[in-house]
Amino acid sequence: MSNTSIAVLVSAVAFVVSAAMFPWALRFARRHGIVDCPNARKLQRVPVPVFGGVVVYLGIVAGWLVLMPFMGSEVLCCGLLAMTVMLAVGMWDDIRDIPATLRLLVETVVVLAFIGITDVYVDDLHGLWGINSLSPRVGIPLSVVAGVGTINAVNLIDGVDGYSSGYGVLSCTCFALAFWTVWDPVLVCLTVIVAGALVPFFLHNVFGVRSKMFIGDGGTLMLGTLVVVLSFCALSGKVGLEPLEQRGMCIPAFVMAVACIPLFDTLRVMTLRMLRGRSPFSADKTHLHHLFIDMGFSHLGAALSILALNGMVILVWLLSWQVGAPMDVQVYIVVVLGLSVTFGFYKVMKAQQNGGPLDAEGYPQGTRLWHAARRMGTLTHREDRRFWRMLRNLMDGPMMKGWK
């Protein structure tokens, strides 16, 4: 069997198992009260089961078990183990709400353990600023900080339906294309397995009503760990994407572009919290997806808009590489775009929201630009359209037969 056929097979297995296990997971979460309850900072109005990470994980494990007779690697096995640990920690947080310091400690230990076992980490900047190999004394601390930061950045984007799972599919697609280009079949299969397992959850999360379920901290921490594993593999001189580097591609810029919006949005939110004397892990409604909801976008509209912004950053970086931009320029382009989309766009739109004439009670009504954005947001509400109803009936009907 060819490597391409294996990749298609394991992705299909992950999809089927994830879809098949969804009704069981939903029933289990409801019976045991594993739900996310609404509060002042959350956007849902009713309790929603929060067991989606388990559904995705079961699909990933099924795909991995089918893959193992054909190919395997230490990196793949250790990556799956790290994802398992973070899924368990996230589920514990979903159920018991563990302290942020304990979670950070576990994340640090998991990243260090992965590095210690596989010896795969950020040990090479691939010519950026004239730097190639990094010594372990520099590379390992850098990898731990970057790894823990990335895990938390992906964890914090889970605020609207379809965003975290959509980002998982986007990042897996980008890494799959990169590893396909240099043909690393193991990592290609890992990415398509995760993407296949995410799709059924995405459909229920976005279109389901009775079958709606959240991915939870367990799922987002697991996805964040996957992004870290793939990033370390891309940046490591032992695995890496050296053939693309030889063609002028700045690998650090590529990795930053894939994680651009989660990373820069988290940086903005945590920085503002600390400047206001609050814990960087305190909860609020200042993320980019909250801004889109304020502008009247639907959950899916907000998720797709932010993913489109992330995709725009990736495409602009790709264009800069293709036209021969130097490696450092590729990085600067990603950084400028990331800051513009998160810090700049958020600040501008908040100023528009808080500007304009005052109403009878003295509150600002927003500027013309803000109201134009609101009108654009209303266009994303399609819940009453035939196609949307068809998908909703499919998710809540035949796909969930016997779910009660």
C-alpha positions as CSV (number, residue, x, y, z in Angstrom):
1,M,0.0,0.0,0.0
2,S,1.4,3.4,-0.9
3,N,2.0,6.1,1.6
4,T,-0.8,8.2,0.1
5,S,-3.3,5.4,0.4
6,I,-2.2,4.9,4.0
7,A,-2.7,8.6,4.8
8,V,-6.2,8.5,3.3
9,L,-7.1,5.3,5.2
10,V,-6.0,6.5,8.6
11,S,-7.8,9.8,8.1
12,A,-11.0,8.0,7.1
13,V,-10.7,5.7,10.1
14,A,-10.3,8.7,12.5
15,F,-13.3,10.4,10.9
16,V,-15.6,7.4,11.2
17,V,-14.6,6.5,14.8
18,S,-14.9,10.1,15.9
19,A,-18.4,10.3,14.3
20,A,-19.5,6.9,15.8
21,M,-18.3,7.8,19.3
22,F,-19.9,11.2,19.4
23,P,-23.4,10.0,20.6
24,W,-21.8,7.9,23.4
25,A,-19.7,10.8,24.6
26,L,-22.7,13.1,24.6
27,R,-24.8,10.7,26.5
28,F,-21.9,10.0,29.0
29,A,-21.3,13.8,29.6
30,R,-25.0,14.5,30.2
31,R,-25.5,11.6,32.6
32,H,-22.4,12.6,34.7
33,G,-23.0,16.3,34.6
34,I,-19.9,17.1,32.6
35,V,-21.2,20.4,31.3
36,D,-20.1,23.9,30.8
37,C,-22.6,26.2,32.6
38,P,-23.3,29.8,31.4
39,N,-21.9,32.8,33.3
40,A,-21.2,36.5,32.8
41,R,-18.2,35.9,30.5
42,K,-19.5,32.9,28.5
43,L,-21.5,33.2,25.3
44,Q,-23.9,30.2,25.7
45,R,-27.2,30.5,27.5
46,V,-27.7,26.9,28.6
47,P,-25.4,24.2,30.0
48,V,-23.5,22.4,27.2
49,P,-21.7,19.0,27.5
50,V,-17.9,19.6,27.5
51,F,-16.6,16.2,26.4
52,G,-15.6,16.8,22.8
53,G,-11.9,16.4,23.4
54,V,-12.5,12.7,24.2
55,V,-14.4,12.2,20.9
56,V,-11.5,13.7,18.9
57,Y,-9.0,11.7,21.0
58,L,-10.7,8.4,20.3
59,G,-10.7,9.1,16.6
60,I,-6.9,10.0,16.8
61,V,-6.1,6.8,18.7
62,A,-8.1,4.7,16.2
63,G,-6.2,6.2,13.3
64,W,-2.9,5.7,15.1
65,L,-3.6,2.0,15.7
66,V,-4.3,1.5,12.1
67,L,-1.1,3.4,11.1
68,M,1.3,1.5,13.4
69,P,1.6,-1.7,11.3
70,F,2.6,0.4,8.4
71,M,4.8,3.0,10.0
72,G,5.7,4.5,13.3
73,S,8.3,6.6,15.1
74,E,9.4,7.6,18.5
75,V,8.2,11.2,17.9
76,L,4.7,10.0,16.9
77,C,4.3,7.8,20.0
78,C,5.7,10.4,22.4
79,G,3.6,13.1,20.7
80,L,0.5,11.0,21.2
81,L,1.5,10.3,24.9
82,A,2.0,14.0,25.5
83,M,-1.5,14.8,23.9
84,T,-3.0,12.1,26.2
85,V,-1.5,13.7,29.3
86,M,-2.8,17.1,28.4
87,L,-6.2,15.8,27.5
88,A,-6.4,14.3,31.0
89,V,-5.3,17.5,32.6
90,G,-7.7,19.5,30.6
91,M,-10.6,17.2,31.5
92,W,-9.7,17.5,35.1
93,D,-9.8,21.3,34.7
94,D,-13.2,21.1,33.0
95,I,-14.6,19.1,35.9
96,R,-12.7,20.5,38.9
97,D,-11.3,23.8,37.8
98,I,-7.6,23.3,38.7
99,P,-5.2,26.2,39.5
100,A,-3.5,27.8,36.6
101,T,-0.1,27.4,38.3
102,L,-0.6,23.6,38.5
103,R,-1.6,23.4,34.9
104,L,1.5,25.5,33.8
105,L,3.7,23.1,35.8
106,V,2.2,20.0,34.1
107,E,2.6,21.7,30.7
108,T,6.2,22.4,31.4
109,V,6.9,18.9,32.5
110,V,5.2,17.5,29.4
111,V,7.2,19.7,27.1
112,L,10.5,18.8,28.9
113,A,9.6,15.1,28.8
114,F,8.9,15.2,25.1
115,I,12.2,16.9,24.5
116,G,14.1,14.5,26.8
117,I,12.8,11.4,25.2
118,T,12.8,12.4,21.5
119,D,15.6,15.0,21.5
120,V,13.4,17.0,19.2
121,Y,13.1,20.7,20.0
122,V,14.0,24.2,18.6
123,D,17.7,23.5,18.1
124,D,18.1,25.3,14.8
125,L,16.9,28.7,13.5
126,H,17.7,27.6,9.9
127,G,19.7,30.6,8.9
128,L,17.5,33.3,10.4
129,W,19.7,36.3,11.3
130,G,22.6,34.2,10.3
131,I,21.9,31.7,13.1
132,N,21.8,28.0,12.5
133,S,22.3,25.4,15.3
134,L,21.4,26.4,18.9
135,S,23.1,24.8,21.9
136,P,20.9,22.8,24.3
137,R,21.4,25.6,26.9
138,V,19.7,28.0,24.6
139,G,17.4,25.7,22.6
140,I,15.7,23.8,25.4
141,P,14.7,26.9,27.5
142,L,13.5,28.6,24.3
143,S,11.5,25.5,23.4
144,V,9.9,25.2,26.8
145,V,8.8,28.9,26.8
146,A,7.5,28.6,23.2
147,G,5.9,25.3,23.8
148,V,4.0,26.3,27.0
149,G,3.0,29.6,25.4
150,T,1.6,27.9,22.3
151,I,-0.4,25.3,24.4
152,N,-2.0,28.1,26.3
153,A,-2.6,30.3,23.2
154,V,-4.5,27.5,21.5
155,N,-6.4,26.8,24.8
156,L,-7.6,30.4,25.1
157,I,-9.2,30.6,21.6
158,D,-12.0,28.2,22.5
159,G,-14.7,30.9,22.9
160,V,-17.0,30.5,19.9
161,D,-18.4,27.5,18.1
162,G,-16.1,26.1,15.4
163,Y,-13.0,28.2,16.2
164,S,-10.7,25.8,18.1
165,S,-11.6,22.8,15.9
166,G,-11.5,25.0,12.8
167,Y,-8.1,26.2,13.8
168,G,-7.0,22.6,14.4
169,V,-8.0,21.7,10.9
170,L,-6.3,24.8,9.4
171,S,-3.0,24.1,11.3
172,C,-3.0,20.4,10.5
173,T,-3.6,21.3,6.8
174,C,-0.6,23.7,6.7
175,F,1.8,21.3,8.4
176,A,0.5,18.4,6.3
177,L,1.4,20.4,3.1
178,A,4.8,21.3,4.4
179,F,5.7,17.8,5.5
180,W,4.2,16.4,2.3
181,T,6.5,18.6,0.3
182,V,9.6,17.1,2.0
183,W,7.7,13.8,2.2
184,D,7.8,12.8,5.9
185,P,5.0,10.2,5.8
186,V,4.7,9.8,9.5
187,L,4.1,13.4,10.3
188,V,1.8,13.7,7.3
189,C,-0.3,10.8,8.6
190,L,-0.4,12.4,12.1
191,T,-1.8,15.7,10.7
192,V,-4.4,14.0,8.6
193,I,-5.5,11.7,11.4
194,V,-6.1,14.7,13.7
195,A,-7.9,16.6,10.9
196,G,-10.1,13.6,10.2
197,A,-11.0,13.2,13.9
198,L,-11.9,17.0,14.2
199,V,-14.4,17.2,11.3
200,P,-17.3,15.3,13.0
201,F,-16.9,17.3,16.2
202,F,-16.8,20.6,14.2
203,L,-20.1,19.8,12.4
204,H,-21.9,18.9,15.7
205,N,-20.4,21.9,17.5
206,V,-21.4,24.4,14.8
207,F,-24.7,23.0,13.5
208,G,-26.0,20.8,16.3
209,V,-28.6,21.9,18.8
210,R,-29.5,18.8,20.8
211,S,-26.2,17.3,19.8
212,K,-24.0,20.4,20.5
213,M,-20.9,19.7,22.6
214,F,-17.9,21.8,23.5
215,I,-14.3,20.5,23.0
216,G,-13.4,21.7,26.5
217,D,-10.0,22.5,28.0
218,G,-9.1,18.8,27.4
219,G,-9.5,19.1,23.7
220,T,-7.8,22.5,23.3
221,L,-4.8,21.6,25.5
222,M,-4.5,18.4,23.4
223,L,-4.6,20.5,20.1
224,G,-2.1,22.9,21.5
225,T,0.3,20.1,22.3
226,L,-0.1,18.8,18.8
227,V,0.8,22.2,17.4
228,V,3.9,22.2,19.6
229,V,5.0,18.8,18.5
230,L,4.6,19.7,14.8
231,S,6.4,23.0,15.4
232,F,9.3,21.3,17.1
233,C,9.5,18.8,14.3
234,A,9.5,21.6,11.7
235,L,12.2,23.6,13.5
236,S,14.4,20.8,14.7
237,G,17.5,20.1,12.7
238,K,17.0,16.4,13.3
239,V,13.6,16.2,11.6
240,G,12.9,19.5,10.0
241,L,12.1,21.0,6.7
242,E,15.6,21.5,5.4
243,P,14.8,21.0,1.7
244,L,12.4,24.0,1.9
245,E,15.0,26.0,3.7
246,Q,17.4,25.4,0.8
247,R,14.7,27.0,-1.4
248,G,14.7,30.2,0.6
249,M,11.8,29.4,3.0
250,C,12.1,30.8,6.5
251,I,10.9,27.9,8.6
252,P,10.5,30.0,11.8
253,A,8.3,32.4,9.8
254,F,6.2,29.6,8.6
255,V,5.6,28.2,12.1
256,M,4.8,31.7,13.4
257,A,2.4,32.3,10.5
258,V,0.4,29.1,11.3
259,A,0.0,30.0,14.9
260,C,-0.2,33.8,14.3
261,I,-3.6,34.8,15.5
262,P,-3.8,32.6,18.6
263,L,-0.3,33.6,19.7
264,F,-0.6,37.4,19.1
265,D,-4.2,37.6,20.5
266,T,-3.1,35.8,23.6
267,L,0.0,38.1,23.9
268,R,-2.3,41.1,23.6
269,V,-4.8,39.9,26.2
270,M,-2.3,38.8,28.8
271,T,-0.3,42.0,28.4
272,L,-3.3,44.2,28.9
273,R,-4.4,42.1,32.0
274,M,-1.0,42.5,33.6
275,L,-0.9,46.2,32.8
276,R,-4.2,46.5,34.7
277,G,-2.7,44.7,37.7
278,R,-4.6,41.4,37.1
279,S,-3.4,37.8,36.6
280,P,-2.7,37.0,33.0
281,F,-4.9,33.9,33.4
282,S,-7.9,35.8,34.8
283,A,-11.0,35.4,32.6
284,D,-12.6,38.3,30.7
285,K,-14.2,39.0,27.3
286,T,-11.3,40.8,25.5
287,H,-10.3,38.2,23.0
288,L,-10.6,38.8,19.3
289,H,-13.6,36.5,19.0
290,H,-15.5,38.5,21.6
291,L,-15.0,41.6,19.4
292,F,-16.6,39.8,16.4
293,I,-19.5,38.8,18.6
294,D,-19.9,42.4,19.7
295,M,-20.0,43.4,16.0
296,G,-23.0,41.1,15.6
297,F,-21.3,38.2,13.9
298,S,-22.7,34.7,14.4
299,H,-20.4,32.1,16.1
300,L,-19.6,30.5,12.8
301,G,-19.1,33.9,11.2
302,A,-16.7,35.0,13.9
303,A,-14.8,31.7,13.8
304,L,-14.5,31.8,10.0
305,S,-13.5,35.5,9.9
306,I,-10.7,34.9,12.4
307,L,-9.5,31.8,10.6
308,A,-9.6,33.8,7.3
309,L,-7.4,36.5,8.9
310,N,-5.0,33.7,10.0
311,G,-5.1,32.3,6.5
312,M,-4.4,35.8,5.1
313,V,-1.2,36.0,7.2
314,I,-0.1,32.6,5.9
315,L,-0.8,33.5,2.3
316,V,1.0,36.8,2.5
317,W,4.0,35.1,4.1
318,L,3.9,32.4,1.4
319,L,3.9,35.1,-1.3
320,S,6.8,36.9,0.4
321,W,8.8,33.6,0.2
322,Q,7.8,32.9,-3.4
323,V,9.0,36.4,-4.5
324,G,12.3,35.8,-2.8
325,A,12.1,37.9,0.4
326,P,15.0,37.3,2.8
327,M,14.4,35.1,5.8
328,D,14.4,38.0,8.3
329,V,11.9,40.0,6.1
330,Q,9.6,37.0,6.1
331,V,9.6,37.0,9.9
332,Y,9.0,40.8,10.1
333,I,6.1,40.4,7.7
334,V,4.4,37.8,9.9
335,V,5.1,39.9,13.1
336,V,3.7,43.1,11.6
337,L,0.6,41.4,10.3
338,G,0.1,39.6,13.6
339,L,0.3,42.8,15.5
340,S,-1.9,44.6,13.0
341,V,-4.7,42.0,13.1
342,T,-4.8,41.6,16.9
343,F,-3.5,44.7,18.6
344,G,-4.3,47.2,15.8
345,F,-7.6,45.9,14.5
346,Y,-8.9,45.3,18.0
347,K,-8.0,48.8,19.2
348,V,-9.4,50.5,16.2
349,M,-12.8,48.7,16.3
350,K,-13.1,49.2,20.1
351,A,-12.6,52.9,19.5
352,Q,-15.3,52.8,16.9
353,Q,-17.6,51.0,19.3
354,N,-17.0,53.6,22.1
355,G,-17.3,56.6,19.8
356,G,-20.1,58.3,17.9
357,P,-23.0,60.3,19.3
358,L,-24.4,59.6,22.8
359,D,-27.8,58.1,23.4
360,A,-30.5,59.5,25.8
361,E,-28.7,57.8,28.7
362,G,-25.3,59.2,27.8
363,Y,-23.8,56.1,26.3
364,P,-21.9,56.2,23.0
365,Q,-23.8,54.6,20.1
366,G,-20.8,53.8,17.9
367,T,-19.4,55.4,14.8
368,R,-20.5,54.8,11.2
369,L,-17.7,52.3,10.7
370,W,-18.9,50.4,13.8
371,H,-22.5,50.2,12.5
372,A,-21.2,49.1,9.0
373,A,-19.3,46.3,10.8
374,R,-22.5,45.4,12.6
375,R,-24.5,45.3,9.4
376,M,-21.8,43.0,7.9
377,G,-22.1,40.8,11.0
378,T,-25.8,40.3,10.5
379,L,-25.1,38.8,7.1
380,T,-23.3,35.9,8.8
381,H,-26.6,34.7,10.5
382,R,-27.9,31.9,8.3
383,E,-29.6,29.7,10.9
384,D,-33.0,30.1,9.1
385,R,-31.6,29.1,5.7
386,R,-32.5,25.7,4.1
387,F,-28.9,24.4,4.0
388,W,-28.3,25.3,7.6
389,R,-31.6,23.6,8.7
390,M,-30.6,20.5,6.6
391,L,-27.2,20.2,8.4
392,R,-28.9,20.8,11.8
393,N,-31.4,18.1,11.2
394,L,-28.6,15.8,10.0
395,M,-26.6,16.4,13.2
396,D,-29.5,16.1,15.6
397,G,-31.4,13.4,13.6
398,P,-29.8,10.4,11.8
399,M,-26.3,11.1,13.1
400,M,-27.6,10.9,16.7
401,K,-30.1,8.1,16.5
402,G,-30.5,6.6,19.9
403,W,-28.4,9.3,21.6
404,K,-30.9,9.7,24.6
